[in-house]
Amino acid sequence: MAYRTVLVGTDGSASSFRAVSAAASLAAATGAVLVLACAYLPMRESERAAAADRLGELAYKVSGSTPADDALRAAREHAIAAGATDVLLTAEQGDAVDVLVTLAARHRADLIVVGNRGLNSLAGRLLGSVPSGVSHRASCDVLIVHTTEGGR
C-alpha cells in the first residue's frame, strides 16, 4: 500500500522532530503529501499577562497559536532535510489526540505518525498518552516511532 497523505504531530520538542523526520522520509519515499500538525491550548490570562510582562515587545510569541506556528516552522526544516517536498502546516486549538484524529480525517490521511513519548511512562499508563489515544481512535494506519531513550 502506498501512502498518499501522511500526518505527523509535533510539539516542537526534539523527540517530536524525530517523528517528523521519520514521517518525512516515508512521505518522500512514497510521494505522499506530508501534513505537519501541532495542537495547542490557550494560555490562561494570568499566565499570558505574566509572560507578557517578562517578554515586553516579544509578548506576541506566547499568544494564540504563535508557539505552535514556531514549532511547525522548525518541524518543516526537519521534514525538508529528511526529503519531504510537499509539506502542509496546520496548527489547531485543542487536545493533541483530538486534533490529530480530526486533522487526519479532514486531510484524508492514510497514515498518522506519532512519537512514543509517554507511552511507557506511569503518567501515560494512568492518564493515557498521545500515541495510545491516537492508535485507539484513528481510522487509518498509525505508526509509532521510537523517539525517546528507553521508550519513555
CORZI-V310177 format. One line per field, one symbol per residue. ss: DSSP state (A for helix, B for strand, O for the rest). burial: + if it has 9 or more other ideal C-beta (glycine too) atoms within 8 Angstrom, else -. A space follows every 50 residues. Layout:
# CORZI-V310177
ss = ???
burial = ???
This chain:
# CORZI-V310177
ss = OOOOBBBBBOOOOAAAAAAAAAAAAAAAAAOOBBBBBBBBOOOOAAAAAA AAAAAAAAAAAAOOOAAAAAAAAAAAAAAAAOOOOOBBBBBBBOOAAAAA AAAAAAOOOOBBBBBOOOOOOAAAAAAOOAAAAAAAAOOOBBBBBOOOAA AO
burial = --+-++++++++--++++++++++++++-+-+++++++++--+----+-- ++--+---+-+++--+++++++++++-+++-+++--++++++-+-+++++ +++++-+-+++++++++++++--+----+++++++--+-+-++++-++-- --
